[in-house]
Amino acid sequence: MAALILARTPLAAARAARRLCDAQDGVLFGPQVATLDRLVVPLVAAAGDGRAILDPLAERLVAAEAGRDAGGPFEGLEATDGTAAALAGTLAELRRAEVSAADARAAARSLDGAAAARLGAVAEVLAAYETRLARAGALDRAGAARAAADAAARGVTCPETADLDLLVVAGIAEASLAEWDLLSALVARARRSRLHLPFFPERPDVCAPVEPLLRRVESLHELAARREIEVVLAHVEGDGRAPGPAALLAALGGGRASGQLEGDGVIAVAAPGEEGEADAAARTVAALAADGVPFEEIAVIAAAPRQVAPSLARALAARGVPFAAGRGPALADLPPVR
């Protein structure tokens, strides 16, 4: 049975691969774990497309060159400027949404004043960016995703997608047009698909980014008649005593908001005040360590990490637990600044 698990990020994919390996006595055989981005290069290569795919640094360099080509407010732009980074991010967002230079120009003409001038300038840079990509015979990440989606729709396969029996989509919350086309092509190829979406019907304010993807999945009526498609919505379980952020994190992890280690290994801890929360978290970490969980496998997630870090460090030190905050103290707290 060929299986493919699509995770949201490379880190999530690595963790999923490790869990699969542990579940199979240290041998990862059969199921493949990847991200949508990781499938792009092999699919483009399998389609016989010889164009180079730019990495983020190359995209920034091309964006800076396109800015100089377009002139205006971007004349003399250097790739090391902060403006170049902002411009590269803007172009990447437009390209991911498949907005062409003609679309941007039309939108600029519908505006007035400074907004029209700014959007018009970006439209000219986008046109120069598209020209440079065409002349170089290269693809940016958005273009590569579109090429991979088109290839998958034509039936092109790579080792991860060949003879696909089971497709599991874990935690992907949103997708661009090209990513959705690639995902739907994989769903159409797989005999069975299971999509885990972090969607909470009772919290539309939290789940607004996920809803478009959910509606797209629900629209696969014709495909569902020929393929087995299951949608699993993440939801909050427990007694409701955990705070909102902790409950949402527990649901996203597949666990329960009840203070017990469940599912994906997420524990939601609630306590009054910062000192109380730090003490409860320290007790939980110490209990996990006593059960044999390595310290490096435990991460504490807080709604206000900068505020709770000193209290948490003291509570952990009192129990002999090492602590790495991942960030230093606030600049205002350092002696030279004080």
C-alpha positions in Angstrom: 0.0 0.0 0.0 1.5 3.4 -1.1 0.6 6.2 1.4 1.5 9.8 1.5 1.1 12.1 4.5 1.1 15.9 3.7 2.1 18.0 6.7 1.8 21.8 7.0 5.4 22.6 7.6 8.8 20.8 7.2 9.0 20.6 11.0 5.6 18.9 11.3 6.6 16.5 8.5 9.8 15.6 10.3 7.9 14.9 13.5 5.3 12.8 11.7 8.1 10.8 10.0 9.7 10.2 13.4 6.4 9.0 14.9 5.9 6.7 12.0 9.4 5.3 12.4 8.9 4.8 16.1 5.6 3.0 15.5 7.4 0.6 13.1 10.2 -0.4 15.4 12.7 2.1 14.0 12.1 1.4 10.3 10.2 3.8 8.1 9.0 1.6 5.3 6.0 2.4 3.1 4.3 5.7 4.2 5.9 8.8 2.8 5.8 12.2 4.7 6.2 15.4 2.8 4.8 19.0 2.4 3.2 20.5 -0.7 6.3 22.5 -1.3 8.5 19.4 -1.1 6.5 17.8 -3.9 6.9 20.7 -6.3 10.5 20.0 -7.5 10.1 16.2 -8.2 6.8 16.9 -10.0 8.3 19.7 -12.2 11.3 17.4 -12.9 9.0 14.5 -13.8 7.1 16.7 -16.2 10.3 17.3 -18.1 10.3 21.0 -17.2 14.0 22.1 -17.2 13.5 25.6 -15.8 15.4 26.5 -12.7 13.4 27.1 -9.5 14.4 30.1 -7.5 15.0 30.0 -3.7 13.9 32.9 -1.5 17.3 34.7 -1.8 17.2 34.4 -5.6 13.7 35.7 -5.6 14.8 38.8 -3.6 17.7 39.4 -5.9 15.4 39.3 -9.0 12.8 41.5 -7.2 15.5 44.1 -6.6 16.6 44.0 -10.2 13.0 44.3 -11.3 12.6 47.3 -9.1 15.6 49.0 -10.7 14.2 48.1 -14.2 10.9 49.7 -13.3 12.5 52.8 -11.9 10.3 55.4 -10.2 10.4 55.0 -6.4 12.5 51.9 -6.8 15.3 53.4 -8.8 18.7 52.4 -7.4 17.2 49.8 -5.2 19.7 47.4 -3.6 19.0 43.8 -2.6 20.3 44.5 0.9 17.8 47.3 1.5 14.7 46.8 3.7 12.6 48.1 0.9 13.9 45.2 -1.3 12.7 42.7 1.3 9.3 44.3 1.5 9.1 44.4 -2.3 10.1 40.8 -2.7 7.4 39.8 -0.1 4.8 41.8 -2.0 5.7 40.3 -5.3 5.6 36.8 -3.8 2.2 37.4 -2.3 0.9 38.7 -5.7 2.4 35.8 -7.6 1.0 33.3 -5.1 -2.4 34.7 -5.6 -1.8 34.5 -9.4 -2.2 38.3 -9.9 -0.6 39.3 -13.1 0.9 42.7 -14.0 -2.2 43.4 -16.1 -4.5 42.7 -13.2 -2.5 45.0 -10.9 -2.5 47.8 -13.5 -6.3 47.5 -13.9 -6.7 47.7 -10.2 -4.5 50.8 -10.0 -6.6 52.5 -12.7 -9.7 52.0 -10.5 -8.1 53.9 -7.6 -7.3 57.6 -7.1 -4.5 59.5 -5.5 -1.5 58.0 -3.6 -3.0 54.5 -3.5 -3.2 54.4 -7.3 0.3 55.6 -7.6 1.7 53.0 -5.2 -0.2 50.2 -6.8 0.8 51.4 -10.2 4.4 51.4 -9.2 4.1 47.8 -7.9 2.4 46.8 -11.1 5.4 48.0 -13.1 7.8 46.1 -10.9 5.6 43.0 -11.3 5.8 43.3 -15.1 9.6 43.7 -15.0 9.8 40.7 -12.6 7.7 38.5 -15.0 9.9 39.6 -17.9 13.1 38.7 -16.0 11.8 35.3 -15.1 10.8 34.6 -18.7 14.2 35.7 -20.1 16.1 33.6 -17.5 13.9 30.6 -18.2 13.3 30.3 -14.4 10.4 29.8 -12.0 9.8 31.4 -8.7 8.2 29.4 -6.0 4.7 30.4 -7.0 5.3 29.6 -10.7 6.8 26.3 -9.7 3.7 25.4 -7.6 1.5 26.2 -10.6 3.7 24.1 -12.9 3.6 21.2 -10.5 -0.2 21.5 -10.1 -0.6 21.4 -13.9 1.7 18.5 -14.2 -0.2 16.5 -11.5 -3.5 17.3 -13.3 -2.1 15.8 -16.5 -1.3 12.6 -14.6 2.5 13.2 -14.0 3.7 11.4 -10.9 6.8 11.3 -8.8 8.0 8.6 -6.4 5.9 10.0 -3.6 2.6 10.1 -5.6 2.9 7.0 -7.8 0.3 4.3 -7.1 -1.2 6.3 -4.3 -3.6 4.3 -2.1 -3.9 6.6 0.9 -3.5 10.3 1.2 -3.5 12.0 4.6 -3.5 15.8 4.8 -2.6 16.9 8.3 -3.2 20.4 9.6 -3.0 22.4 6.3 -5.1 25.4 7.1 -5.0 27.4 3.8 -3.8 26.9 0.3 -3.2 29.1 -2.8 -4.9 28.4 -6.0 -2.0 26.4 -7.3 -1.6 24.5 -4.0 -5.3 23.6 -4.1 -5.1 22.4 -7.7 -2.1 20.2 -6.7 -3.9 18.9 -3.6 -7.1 18.2 -5.5 -5.1 16.3 -8.2 -3.6 14.1 -5.5 -7.0 13.5 -3.9 -8.3 12.5 -7.4 -5.4 10.1 -7.7 -5.5 8.5 -4.3 -8.1 5.7 -3.7 -8.7 7.0 -0.2 -8.1 10.5 1.3 -8.3 11.7 4.8 -8.1 15.5 5.4 -7.6 16.8 8.9 -8.6 20.5 9.0 -8.1 22.7 12.1 -11.7 24.1 12.0 -13.8 25.0 14.9 -17.4 25.9 13.9 -18.0 27.7 17.2 -15.1 30.0 16.6 -15.5 31.6 13.2 -13.2 34.4 14.1 -10.3 32.0 14.7 -11.1 29.7 11.7 -11.7 32.4 9.0 -8.5 31.5 7.1 -9.4 27.8 7.1 -13.0 28.1 5.8 -12.2 28.7 2.1 -10.2 25.4 2.0 -13.0 23.6 3.8 -15.5 24.8 1.3 -13.3 23.7 -1.6 -13.1 20.2 -0.1 -16.8 20.1 0.4 -17.3 21.0 -3.3 -15.7 17.7 -4.5 -19.0 16.1 -4.9 -18.3 14.4 -8.2 -14.9 13.1 -7.1 -16.4 11.8 -3.8 -18.6 9.5 -5.9 -15.5 7.8 -7.2 -13.1 8.1 -4.4 -13.3 7.7 -0.6 -12.8 11.2 0.9 -13.0 11.8 4.7 -12.8 15.2 6.3 -12.0 15.4 10.0 -12.5 18.7 11.8 -10.4 19.5 14.8 -12.5 20.2 17.8 -12.1 21.1 21.5 -12.9 18.3 24.0 -12.7 18.3 27.8 -14.5 19.9 30.7 -14.1 23.4 29.4 -11.9 24.6 32.3 -8.8 25.2 30.2 -8.4 28.8 28.9 -9.2 29.5 25.2 -5.7 29.5 23.8 -4.7 26.3 25.6 -7.9 24.6 24.4 -7.3 25.6 20.8 -3.7 24.4 21.0 -4.9 21.1 22.4 -7.4 20.7 19.6 -4.9 21.6 17.0 -2.6 18.9 18.4 -5.3 16.3 18.5 -5.2 16.1 22.3 -7.7 17.1 25.0 -7.9 20.3 27.1 -8.0 18.3 30.3 -4.4 18.3 31.6 -3.7 14.7 30.4 -1.3 13.7 27.7 -3.5 12.6 24.8 -3.4 12.2 21.0 -0.5 14.2 19.6 1.0 15.0 23.0 -0.5 18.4 23.8 -1.3 19.2 27.4 -3.4 22.3 28.3 -2.6 23.6 31.8 -4.7 26.3 33.5 -3.9 28.1 36.7 -4.6 31.5 38.3 -2.0 34.2 37.7 1.5 34.2 36.1 3.2 32.6 39.1 0.5 29.9 39.3 0.7 29.2 35.5 4.5 28.9 35.8 4.3 26.6 38.8 1.7 24.4 37.1 3.8 24.2 33.9 6.9 23.3 35.9 5.1 20.5 37.7 3.8 19.2 34.4 7.3 19.3 32.8 8.8 17.6 35.8 6.2 14.9 35.7 6.8 14.3 32.0 10.6 14.0 32.6 9.9 11.6 35.5 8.0 9.4 33.0 11.0 9.3 30.7 10.3 12.1 28.2 13.6 13.8 27.3 13.8 17.5 28.2 14.6 18.4 24.6 11.2 16.9 23.5 9.2 19.2 25.8 8.1 22.7 24.7 6.1 25.1 26.8 3.8 27.4 24.8 2.5 30.5 26.5 0.2 33.3 25.3 2.6 35.9 26.6 6.1 34.2 26.6 8.1 37.3 27.5 6.0 37.9 30.6 5.9 34.4 31.9 9.5 33.4 31.0 11.1 34.7 34.3 8.5 33.0 36.5 8.8 29.8 34.5 12.6 29.8 34.7 12.4 30.2 38.5 9.7 27.4 38.9 11.7 25.0 36.7 15.0 25.8 38.4 13.4 25.0 41.8 12.7 21.5 40.4 16.1 21.1 38.8 14.7 21.2 35.3 16.9 22.9 32.6 15.2 25.7 30.7 16.0 27.4 27.4 13.7 30.3 26.5 14.9 30.7 22.9 15.1 34.5 23.4 17.0 36.7 25.8 15.7 39.3 28.2 14.1 42.5 27.0 16.6 45.1 26.0 15.3 47.5 28.7 16.2 45.0 31.3 19.9 44.9 30.5 22.3 46.8 32.8 23.8 49.1 30.1 20.3 50.2 29.1 19.0 50.7 32.6 
